[in-house]
Amino acid sequence: MGWRLALKATTLPPTGLNDCPLIPWVISALWTTRNLKIFQQRHFTPQEVISKAIIDAKEWKLAQVVPIPPKRGVTPRKIDADSVALCRSDAAWSNEHNTAGLGWSFSVNQNERFLSHSDFLSFVRSPLVAEGLAVRMAMEHAIKLQLKQVIFESDSAQLVAAIVEQSGISDLHGILADIYLLSLQFDSVSFRYVNRSSLCFEDNLAKQTLRGPVKNPL
């Protein structure tokens, strides 16, 4: 009875999880940090435990498909499933040099990859910024290819949440603004979080690019 009531408890702001119960993730975080303390002598503050619970809950929520809602006053167009392209992107970041390797690919019918690309950037402040730049450059490439209906996938739950919820993150302010503007050039566009295991190809491409130049197809 108590468990059912806990699941129905309202999660208060500013967690951003009003429609997602937080109690299960708090319990999971407590159990995980307990094991880390016992077996690895790692200690966490209460704030760190709560932060982990919130992040885990958001990742689960974003694992559900969450397309950007249609803009107010615009009637959404009917999507032809056969013409929807899937773009997966990933980034590798060097803390020592503040450089990043970016990789992305385009597929149809989920698994039929028809193009991939990579790039190397300097003066990248964080892994999150690198992930945002990867999505932005992938969008620019999709526009160049004249793709009109695209689903963009990333393994950065924080980035996808910021895009979908149109929230502000100081480090990503300019990148998010660019992503919103680029979105206007598609007939249909959505962003969703996927597990890292789904991006093995893009992850390897980004890491290889970070280590050295990669020759891209023309």
C-alpha positions in Angstrom: 0.0 0.0 0.0 2.8 2.4 0.9 4.6 1.6 -2.3 1.6 2.4 -4.4 1.2 5.7 -2.6 4.9 6.5 -3.1 4.5 5.9 -6.9 1.6 8.3 -7.0 3.5 11.1 -5.1 3.9 14.3 -7.0 7.5 15.2 -7.9 8.0 18.9 -7.2 9.9 21.3 -9.4 12.6 22.1 -10.4 13.4 18.4 -11.3 11.4 18.6 -14.6 9.8 15.2 -13.8 6.2 16.2 -13.0 4.8 13.2 -14.9 7.4 10.7 -13.8 7.6 9.2 -10.2 11.0 9.8 -8.7 10.8 7.4 -5.7 11.9 4.3 -7.6 15.0 6.1 -8.9 15.9 7.4 -5.4 15.7 3.9 -4.0 17.9 2.6 -6.9 20.4 5.4 -6.4 20.6 4.7 -2.6 21.2 1.0 -3.3 23.9 1.7 -5.9 25.7 4.2 -3.7 25.5 1.8 -0.8 27.2 -0.9 -2.8 29.9 1.5 -4.0 30.6 2.6 -0.4 30.9 -1.0 0.8 32.8 -2.6 -2.1 34.8 0.3 -3.5 35.0 2.7 -0.5 33.5 5.5 -2.6 31.4 8.1 -0.8 28.6 10.3 -2.1 26.8 13.3 -0.6 23.0 13.3 -0.3 23.0 15.9 -3.1 24.9 13.6 -5.4 22.6 10.7 -4.7 19.5 12.8 -5.5 21.2 14.1 -8.7 21.9 10.6 -9.8 18.2 9.6 -9.2 17.0 12.6 -11.2 19.4 11.9 -14.1 18.4 8.2 -14.2 14.7 9.1 -14.2 15.2 11.6 -17.0 17.2 9.0 -19.1 14.4 6.5 -18.7 11.8 9.2 -19.6 13.8 10.2 -22.7 14.2 6.5 -23.7 10.5 6.8 -24.6 10.1 8.4 -28.0 9.7 12.1 -27.5 9.4 14.1 -30.8 9.3 17.9 -30.8 5.7 19.0 -30.7 4.4 20.8 -33.8 4.8 24.6 -33.6 1.7 26.4 -32.5 -0.6 27.4 -35.4 1.0 25.0 -37.8 -0.8 21.9 -39.0 1.6 18.9 -38.9 2.2 17.3 -42.2 1.5 13.6 -42.7 4.8 11.7 -42.6 5.6 9.0 -45.2 7.5 6.4 -43.2 9.5 5.3 -46.2 11.0 8.7 -46.7 12.0 9.3 -43.1 15.8 9.3 -42.6 17.5 8.4 -39.4 20.6 10.3 -38.3 22.7 9.1 -35.4 25.5 11.2 -34.0 28.2 10.9 -31.3 31.2 12.8 -30.1 34.5 12.0 -28.4 36.2 14.7 -26.3 39.7 15.2 -25.1 39.9 16.9 -21.6 43.7 17.4 -22.1 43.5 19.3 -25.3 39.8 20.5 -25.4 39.4 19.0 -28.8 36.5 16.8 -30.1 36.0 14.2 -32.8 32.4 14.2 -34.2 30.8 11.4 -36.1 27.3 10.9 -37.6 25.6 8.7 -40.1 22.4 8.6 -42.2 20.2 5.5 -42.6 16.9 4.5 -44.0 14.6 1.7 -42.7 16.6 1.9 -39.4 19.6 -0.1 -40.5 20.4 0.7 -44.1 23.3 3.2 -43.7 23.9 5.2 -46.9 26.3 7.9 -45.7 28.6 8.8 -42.8 30.7 11.7 -42.0 33.1 13.1 -39.3 34.8 16.2 -38.3 37.5 17.4 -35.8 37.1 20.6 -33.8 39.4 22.5 -31.4 38.4 24.7 -28.4 35.5 22.6 -27.3 34.7 23.2 -23.6 33.0 20.0 -22.6 31.6 16.6 -23.7 28.1 18.1 -23.7 29.2 20.9 -26.0 30.8 18.3 -28.3 27.5 16.3 -28.4 25.6 19.5 -29.2 28.0 20.4 -32.0 27.7 16.9 -33.5 23.9 17.2 -33.7 24.2 20.7 -35.2 26.7 19.6 -37.9 24.6 16.5 -38.6 21.5 18.8 -39.2 23.5 21.1 -41.5 24.6 18.0 -43.4 21.0 16.7 -43.7 19.9 20.1 -45.1 22.8 20.0 -47.6 21.5 16.5 -48.6 18.0 18.0 -49.0 16.5 15.5 -46.5 13.1 16.8 -45.4 12.0 14.2 -42.8 14.7 13.2 -40.3 14.9 11.6 -36.8 18.1 12.6 -35.0 19.4 10.3 -32.3 21.9 11.0 -29.6 23.1 9.2 -26.4 23.2 12.4 -24.5 20.1 12.5 -22.4 20.8 16.0 -21.1 21.2 17.3 -24.7 18.0 15.7 -26.0 16.1 17.0 -23.0 17.3 20.5 -23.6 16.3 20.3 -27.3 12.9 18.7 -26.8 11.9 20.8 -23.8 13.4 23.9 -25.3 15.2 24.6 -22.1 18.3 26.8 -21.6 21.8 25.5 -20.7 24.4 28.3 -20.6 27.2 26.3 -22.3 24.8 25.3 -25.1 22.9 28.6 -25.6 24.2 29.3 -29.0 24.2 25.7 -30.2 20.6 25.2 -29.1 19.5 28.4 -30.8 21.1 27.1 -34.0 19.4 23.8 -33.7 16.0 25.5 -33.3 16.6 27.6 -36.4 17.8 24.6 -38.4 14.7 22.6 -37.4 12.6 25.1 -39.3 14.1 23.9 -42.6 12.7 20.4 -42.3 9.1 19.2 -43.0 9.4 16.9 -40.1 12.1 16.6 -37.4 12.4 14.9 -34.1 15.1 14.2 -31.5 15.3 11.2 -29.2 17.7 9.7 -26.7 19.1 6.2 -27.4 21.4 3.9 -25.5 25.1 4.2 -26.2 25.1 0.6 -27.5 23.0 1.8 -30.5 25.8 4.2 -31.6 28.8 1.9 -31.8 29.5 2.9 -35.4 29.3 6.6 -34.7 31.2 6.3 -31.4 34.1 4.5 -33.2 34.0 7.1 -36.0 34.2 10.0 -33.5 37.0 8.4 -31.5 39.0 7.6 -34.7 38.6 11.2 -35.8 39.8 12.5 -32.4 43.0 10.4 -32.8 43.7 11.5 -36.3 42.2 12.8 -39.6 39.5 10.6 -41.2 38.9 10.7 -45.0 35.3 11.3 -45.6 33.4 10.3 -48.8 32.8 13.2 -51.2 
